[in-house]
């Protein structure tokens, strides 16, 4: 059973930076595309960034140029570096592992980590 544990959330002023981490365990890390989603107050959960097992990335338009997703296959960890944070980036950020592109039906979620951007 895949387990995902996020860390690194917190409070920051506009323009600041945070780095989120997601530790993956319970299966073969390279058999999963990894992604970050977020859910802001009163909003639906939305995709933020995704990275495939071979390192291809894609970003939501709202975070392009500010956020960077990366993965460390040796440590089974995915990261989200967030720079130039804005008030509207306030949300609970969730790590996602999706095995379907690799013939694995499993889709898994972490418990979420809170990011607050306020002045």
PyMOL CGO cylinders between C-alpha atoms (Angstrom):
from pymol import cmd
from pymol.cgo import CYLINDER

trace = [
    CYLINDER, 0.00, 0.00, 0.00, 1.43, 3.36, -1.07, 0.3, 1, 1, 1, 1, 1, 1,
    CYLINDER, 1.43, 3.36, -1.07, 1.84, 5.95, 1.65, 0.3, 1, 1, 1, 1, 1, 1,
    CYLINDER, 1.84, 5.95, 1.65, 2.54, 9.63, 1.04, 0.3, 1, 1, 1, 1, 1, 1,
    CYLINDER, 2.54, 9.63, 1.04, 3.67, 11.97, 3.81, 0.3, 1, 1, 1, 1, 1, 1,
    CYLINDER, 3.67, 11.97, 3.81, 3.92, 15.70, 3.10, 0.3, 1, 1, 1, 1, 1, 1,
    CYLINDER, 3.92, 15.70, 3.10, 5.95, 18.22, 5.04, 0.3, 1, 1, 1, 1, 1, 1,
    CYLINDER, 5.95, 18.22, 5.04, 7.23, 21.75, 4.71, 0.3, 1, 1, 1, 1, 1, 1,
    CYLINDER, 7.23, 21.75, 4.71, 4.07, 23.81, 4.88, 0.3, 1, 1, 1, 1, 1, 1,
    CYLINDER, 4.07, 23.81, 4.88, 3.78, 26.91, 7.01, 0.3, 1, 1, 1, 1, 1, 1,
    CYLINDER, 3.78, 26.91, 7.01, 3.15, 30.63, 7.02, 0.3, 1, 1, 1, 1, 1, 1,
    CYLINDER, 3.15, 30.63, 7.02, 4.99, 33.09, 4.84, 0.3, 1, 1, 1, 1, 1, 1,
    CYLINDER, 4.99, 33.09, 4.84, 4.64, 36.67, 3.68, 0.3, 1, 1, 1, 1, 1, 1,
    CYLINDER, 4.64, 36.67, 3.68, 3.84, 37.54, 0.07, 0.3, 1, 1, 1, 1, 1, 1,
    CYLINDER, 3.84, 37.54, 0.07, 6.96, 37.25, -2.03, 0.3, 1, 1, 1, 1, 1, 1,
    CYLINDER, 6.96, 37.25, -2.03, 8.42, 34.59, 0.22, 0.3, 1, 1, 1, 1, 1, 1,
    CYLINDER, 8.42, 34.59, 0.22, 9.38, 31.00, -0.49, 0.3, 1, 1, 1, 1, 1, 1,
    CYLINDER, 9.38, 31.00, -0.49, 8.60, 27.54, 0.83, 0.3, 1, 1, 1, 1, 1, 1,
    CYLINDER, 8.60, 27.54, 0.83, 9.66, 24.05, -0.16, 0.3, 1, 1, 1, 1, 1, 1,
    CYLINDER, 9.66, 24.05, -0.16, 7.25, 21.17, 0.26, 0.3, 1, 1, 1, 1, 1, 1,
    CYLINDER, 7.25, 21.17, 0.26, 8.37, 17.54, 0.44, 0.3, 1, 1, 1, 1, 1, 1,
    CYLINDER, 8.37, 17.54, 0.44, 6.44, 14.32, -0.06, 0.3, 1, 1, 1, 1, 1, 1,
    CYLINDER, 6.44, 14.32, -0.06, 7.93, 11.03, 1.05, 0.3, 1, 1, 1, 1, 1, 1,
    CYLINDER, 7.93, 11.03, 1.05, 6.70, 7.97, -0.89, 0.3, 1, 1, 1, 1, 1, 1,
    CYLINDER, 6.70, 7.97, -0.89, 6.73, 4.42, 0.45, 0.3, 1, 1, 1, 1, 1, 1,
    CYLINDER, 6.73, 4.42, 0.45, 5.06, 1.07, -0.13, 0.3, 1, 1, 1, 1, 1, 1,
    CYLINDER, 5.06, 1.07, -0.13, 5.69, 0.50, -3.83, 0.3, 1, 1, 1, 1, 1, 1,
    CYLINDER, 5.69, 0.50, -3.83, 8.07, 1.17, -6.70, 0.3, 1, 1, 1, 1, 1, 1,
    CYLINDER, 8.07, 1.17, -6.70, 8.50, 4.94, -6.92, 0.3, 1, 1, 1, 1, 1, 1,
    CYLINDER, 8.50, 4.94, -6.92, 9.44, 4.91, -10.60, 0.3, 1, 1, 1, 1, 1, 1,
    CYLINDER, 9.44, 4.91, -10.60, 6.08, 3.34, -11.47, 0.3, 1, 1, 1, 1, 1, 1,
    CYLINDER, 6.08, 3.34, -11.47, 4.22, 6.50, -10.51, 0.3, 1, 1, 1, 1, 1, 1,
    CYLINDER, 4.22, 6.50, -10.51, 3.75, 9.97, -11.85, 0.3, 1, 1, 1, 1, 1, 1,
    CYLINDER, 3.75, 9.97, -11.85, 3.88, 12.37, -8.93, 0.3, 1, 1, 1, 1, 1, 1,
    CYLINDER, 3.88, 12.37, -8.93, 1.92, 15.58, -8.58, 0.3, 1, 1, 1, 1, 1, 1,
    CYLINDER, 1.92, 15.58, -8.58, 0.97, 18.36, -6.23, 0.3, 1, 1, 1, 1, 1, 1,
    CYLINDER, 0.97, 18.36, -6.23, -2.61, 19.56, -5.93, 0.3, 1, 1, 1, 1, 1, 1,
    CYLINDER, -2.61, 19.56, -5.93, -4.04, 22.30, -3.75, 0.3, 1, 1, 1, 1, 1, 1,
    CYLINDER, -4.04, 22.30, -3.75, -7.38, 23.27, -2.31, 0.3, 1, 1, 1, 1, 1, 1,
    CYLINDER, -7.38, 23.27, -2.31, -7.89, 26.87, -1.26, 0.3, 1, 1, 1, 1, 1, 1,
    CYLINDER, -7.89, 26.87, -1.26, -10.60, 28.14, 1.08, 0.3, 1, 1, 1, 1, 1, 1,
    CYLINDER, -10.60, 28.14, 1.08, -13.98, 27.63, -0.55, 0.3, 1, 1, 1, 1, 1, 1,
    CYLINDER, -13.98, 27.63, -0.55, -12.42, 26.24, -3.71, 0.3, 1, 1, 1, 1, 1, 1,
    CYLINDER, -12.42, 26.24, -3.71, -12.19, 22.87, -5.41, 0.3, 1, 1, 1, 1, 1, 1,
    CYLINDER, -12.19, 22.87, -5.41, -8.99, 20.87, -5.39, 0.3, 1, 1, 1, 1, 1, 1,
    CYLINDER, -8.99, 20.87, -5.39, -6.86, 21.77, -8.41, 0.3, 1, 1, 1, 1, 1, 1,
    CYLINDER, -6.86, 21.77, -8.41, -3.66, 20.42, -9.95, 0.3, 1, 1, 1, 1, 1, 1,
    CYLINDER, -3.66, 20.42, -9.95, -0.55, 22.53, -9.42, 0.3, 1, 1, 1, 1, 1, 1,
    CYLINDER, -0.55, 22.53, -9.42, 2.33, 20.56, -10.93, 0.3, 1, 1, 1, 1, 1, 1,
    CYLINDER, 2.33, 20.56, -10.93, 3.11, 17.08, -12.16, 0.3, 1, 1, 1, 1, 1, 1,
    CYLINDER, 3.11, 17.08, -12.16, 6.31, 15.18, -12.85, 0.3, 1, 1, 1, 1, 1, 1,
    CYLINDER, 6.31, 15.18, -12.85, 6.50, 11.88, -14.68, 0.3, 1, 1, 1, 1, 1, 1,
    CYLINDER, 6.50, 11.88, -14.68, 8.89, 9.07, -13.85, 0.3, 1, 1, 1, 1, 1, 1,
    CYLINDER, 8.89, 9.07, -13.85, 11.25, 10.23, -16.59, 0.3, 1, 1, 1, 1, 1, 1,
    CYLINDER, 11.25, 10.23, -16.59, 11.23, 13.80, -15.33, 0.3, 1, 1, 1, 1, 1, 1,
    CYLINDER, 11.23, 13.80, -15.33, 8.80, 15.55, -17.64, 0.3, 1, 1, 1, 1, 1, 1,
    CYLINDER, 8.80, 15.55, -17.64, 6.94, 18.34, -15.88, 0.3, 1, 1, 1, 1, 1, 1,
    CYLINDER, 6.94, 18.34, -15.88, 3.81, 20.38, -16.35, 0.3, 1, 1, 1, 1, 1, 1,
    CYLINDER, 3.81, 20.38, -16.35, 2.44, 23.30, -14.35, 0.3, 1, 1, 1, 1, 1, 1,
    CYLINDER, 2.44, 23.30, -14.35, -0.78, 25.16, -13.81, 0.3, 1, 1, 1, 1, 1, 1,
    CYLINDER, -0.78, 25.16, -13.81, -0.66, 28.54, -15.56, 0.3, 1, 1, 1, 1, 1, 1,
    CYLINDER, -0.66, 28.54, -15.56, -1.08, 30.30, -12.21, 0.3, 1, 1, 1, 1, 1, 1,
    CYLINDER, -1.08, 30.30, -12.21, 2.23, 28.94, -10.88, 0.3, 1, 1, 1, 1, 1, 1,
    CYLINDER, 2.23, 28.94, -10.88, 4.41, 28.77, -14.00, 0.3, 1, 1, 1, 1, 1, 1,
    CYLINDER, 4.41, 28.77, -14.00, 7.72, 30.50, -13.47, 0.3, 1, 1, 1, 1, 1, 1,
    CYLINDER, 7.72, 30.50, -13.47, 7.27, 30.54, -9.68, 0.3, 1, 1, 1, 1, 1, 1,
    CYLINDER, 7.27, 30.54, -9.68, 6.95, 26.89, -8.66, 0.3, 1, 1, 1, 1, 1, 1,
    CYLINDER, 6.95, 26.89, -8.66, 9.28, 24.00, -9.48, 0.3, 1, 1, 1, 1, 1, 1,
    CYLINDER, 9.28, 24.00, -9.48, 8.47, 20.33, -9.03, 0.3, 1, 1, 1, 1, 1, 1,
    CYLINDER, 8.47, 20.33, -9.03, 11.27, 17.79, -8.78, 0.3, 1, 1, 1, 1, 1, 1,
    CYLINDER, 11.27, 17.79, -8.78, 11.79, 14.23, -7.66, 0.3, 1, 1, 1, 1, 1, 1,
    CYLINDER, 11.79, 14.23, -7.66, 14.64, 12.36, -6.03, 0.3, 1, 1, 1, 1, 1, 1,
    CYLINDER, 14.64, 12.36, -6.03, 14.31, 8.74, -7.11, 0.3, 1, 1, 1, 1, 1, 1,
    CYLINDER, 14.31, 8.74, -7.11, 17.01, 7.58, -4.70, 0.3, 1, 1, 1, 1, 1, 1,
    CYLINDER, 17.01, 7.58, -4.70, 15.13, 9.05, -1.74, 0.3, 1, 1, 1, 1, 1, 1,
    CYLINDER, 15.13, 9.05, -1.74, 11.62, 8.32, -3.08, 0.3, 1, 1, 1, 1, 1, 1,
    CYLINDER, 11.62, 8.32, -3.08, 10.69, 11.93, -2.51, 0.3, 1, 1, 1, 1, 1, 1,
    CYLINDER, 10.69, 11.93, -2.51, 9.00, 14.61, -4.57, 0.3, 1, 1, 1, 1, 1, 1,
    CYLINDER, 9.00, 14.61, -4.57, 9.45, 18.31, -3.90, 0.3, 1, 1, 1, 1, 1, 1,
    CYLINDER, 9.45, 18.31, -3.90, 7.62, 21.52, -4.70, 0.3, 1, 1, 1, 1, 1, 1,
    CYLINDER, 7.62, 21.52, -4.70, 9.72, 24.65, -4.52, 0.3, 1, 1, 1, 1, 1, 1,
    CYLINDER, 9.72, 24.65, -4.52, 7.46, 27.69, -4.30, 0.3, 1, 1, 1, 1, 1, 1,
    CYLINDER, 7.46, 27.69, -4.30, 8.90, 31.15, -4.90, 0.3, 1, 1, 1, 1, 1, 1,
    CYLINDER, 8.90, 31.15, -4.90, 7.29, 34.58, -5.12, 0.3, 1, 1, 1, 1, 1, 1,
    CYLINDER, 7.29, 34.58, -5.12, 4.31, 33.35, -3.16, 0.3, 1, 1, 1, 1, 1, 1,
    CYLINDER, 4.31, 33.35, -3.16, 1.06, 35.25, -3.48, 0.3, 1, 1, 1, 1, 1, 1,
    CYLINDER, 1.06, 35.25, -3.48, -1.94, 35.57, -1.20, 0.3, 1, 1, 1, 1, 1, 1,
    CYLINDER, -1.94, 35.57, -1.20, -3.90, 33.37, -3.59, 0.3, 1, 1, 1, 1, 1, 1,
    CYLINDER, -3.90, 33.37, -3.59, -1.44, 30.51, -3.11, 0.3, 1, 1, 1, 1, 1, 1,
    CYLINDER, -1.44, 30.51, -3.11, -2.91, 29.96, 0.35, 0.3, 1, 1, 1, 1, 1, 1,
    CYLINDER, -2.91, 29.96, 0.35, -4.26, 26.41, 0.37, 0.3, 1, 1, 1, 1, 1, 1,
    CYLINDER, -4.26, 26.41, 0.37, -3.85, 22.91, 1.65, 0.3, 1, 1, 1, 1, 1, 1,
    CYLINDER, -3.85, 22.91, 1.65, -1.32, 21.23, -0.64, 0.3, 1, 1, 1, 1, 1, 1,
    CYLINDER, -1.32, 21.23, -0.64, -1.71, 17.54, -1.36, 0.3, 1, 1, 1, 1, 1, 1,
    CYLINDER, -1.71, 17.54, -1.36, 0.79, 15.09, -2.79, 0.3, 1, 1, 1, 1, 1, 1,
    CYLINDER, 0.79, 15.09, -2.79, -0.56, 12.65, -5.37, 0.3, 1, 1, 1, 1, 1, 1,
    CYLINDER, -0.56, 12.65, -5.37, 0.85, 9.43, -6.81, 0.3, 1, 1, 1, 1, 1, 1,
    CYLINDER, 0.85, 9.43, -6.81, -0.74, 8.09, -9.99, 0.3, 1, 1, 1, 1, 1, 1,
    CYLINDER, -0.74, 8.09, -9.99, 0.26, 4.69, -11.33, 0.3, 1, 1, 1, 1, 1, 1,
    CYLINDER, 0.26, 4.69, -11.33, -2.23, 4.60, -14.22, 0.3, 1, 1, 1, 1, 1, 1,
    CYLINDER, -2.23, 4.60, -14.22, 0.22, 5.87, -16.90, 0.3, 1, 1, 1, 1, 1, 1,
    CYLINDER, 0.22, 5.87, -16.90, 2.39, 2.87, -16.09, 0.3, 1, 1, 1, 1, 1, 1,
    CYLINDER, 2.39, 2.87, -16.09, -0.30, 0.20, -16.06, 0.3, 1, 1, 1, 1, 1, 1,
    CYLINDER, -0.30, 0.20, -16.06, -0.92, 0.44, -12.35, 0.3, 1, 1, 1, 1, 1, 1,
    CYLINDER, -0.92, 0.44, -12.35, -4.46, 1.27, -11.26, 0.3, 1, 1, 1, 1, 1, 1,
    CYLINDER, -4.46, 1.27, -11.26, -3.43, 2.86, -8.00, 0.3, 1, 1, 1, 1, 1, 1,
    CYLINDER, -3.43, 2.86, -8.00, -3.99, 6.57, -7.24, 0.3, 1, 1, 1, 1, 1, 1,
    CYLINDER, -3.99, 6.57, -7.24, -2.96, 7.75, -3.81, 0.3, 1, 1, 1, 1, 1, 1,
    CYLINDER, -2.96, 7.75, -3.81, -3.12, 10.97, -1.78, 0.3, 1, 1, 1, 1, 1, 1,
    CYLINDER, -3.12, 10.97, -1.78, -1.23, 12.37, 1.14, 0.3, 1, 1, 1, 1, 1, 1,
    CYLINDER, -1.23, 12.37, 1.14, -2.91, 13.97, 4.12, 0.3, 1, 1, 1, 1, 1, 1,
    CYLINDER, -2.91, 13.97, 4.12, -2.10, 17.52, 3.01, 0.3, 1, 1, 1, 1, 1, 1,
    CYLINDER, -2.10, 17.52, 3.01, 0.04, 20.33, 4.36, 0.3, 1, 1, 1, 1, 1, 1,
    CYLINDER, 0.04, 20.33, 4.36, -1.19, 23.87, 4.96, 0.3, 1, 1, 1, 1, 1, 1,
    CYLINDER, -1.19, 23.87, 4.96, 0.41, 26.85, 3.26, 0.3, 1, 1, 1, 1, 1, 1,
    CYLINDER, 0.41, 26.85, 3.26, -0.64, 30.30, 4.45, 0.3, 1, 1, 1, 1, 1, 1,
    CYLINDER, -0.64, 30.30, 4.45, 0.49, 33.40, 2.60, 0.3, 1, 1, 1, 1, 1, 1,
    CYLINDER, 0.49, 33.40, 2.60, -0.40, 36.56, 4.47, 0.3, 1, 1, 1, 1, 1, 1,
    CYLINDER, -0.40, 36.56, 4.47, 0.99, 39.96, 5.30, 0.3, 1, 1, 1, 1, 1, 1,
]
cmd.load_cgo(trace, "trace")
